[in-house]
Amino acid sequence: MNYTLYNPQQGHAVLKDLWPQIKATLMAGQKLRIEIKQSRRSAEQNDMFHGIIHKIYIAMKGAGSKWTADDWKRLLIDQWAHETNRKIGKVAPSLDGERVVQLGLQSHKFTIEDGSEFIEWLLAWTAQNGLDVS
């Protein structure tokens, strides 16, 4: 079961309604796993930051960049995470020792707050770098 909670009253009501089922399951000797986490970024946020990143890619491609749109996304997320003191991934040698592999922060794990902050950061970054993404 998954529930999206919007306010404390709703949260209380859901937990109150679920308690009999939780109690019965536990009394029967069965285990339960309860996971509480923040909502992920919205589809609108996803569309917006991917649109901005695509415009950055097009502008930089025109300036001679050989990086793909996905490369730009990874670079921008890494820079945002660094500048906002978020846990940045790490690099590791590939299993065969031939390459370096980036084990970093990925946008599909963004919370709604992360998505908003990343969009604001992208717009500031494009302004600081003289890119028009309107």
Long-range contacts (C-beta under 8 A, 24 or more apart in sequence): 4-39, 38-111, 38-112, 38-113, 39-111, 39-112, 40-108, 40-109, 40-110, 40-111, 40-112, 41-107, 41-110, 41-111, 41-112, 41-114, 41-115, 42-112, 42-115, 45-110, 45-112, 45-115, 45-116, 45-119, 46-107, 46-115, 48-119, 49-107, 49-115, 49-118, 49-119, 49-122, 52-119, 52-122, 52-123, 52-126, 52-133, 53-122, 55-126, 55-131, 55-133, 56-122, 56-126, 56-131, 56-133, 59-131, 59-132, 59-133, 73-107, 74-102, 74-104, 76-122, 76-125, 77-104, 77-105, 77-106, 77-107, 77-118, 78-102, 78-104, 78-105, 79-125, 80-117, 80-118, 80-121, 80-122, 80-125, 81-105, 83-121, 84-117, 84-121
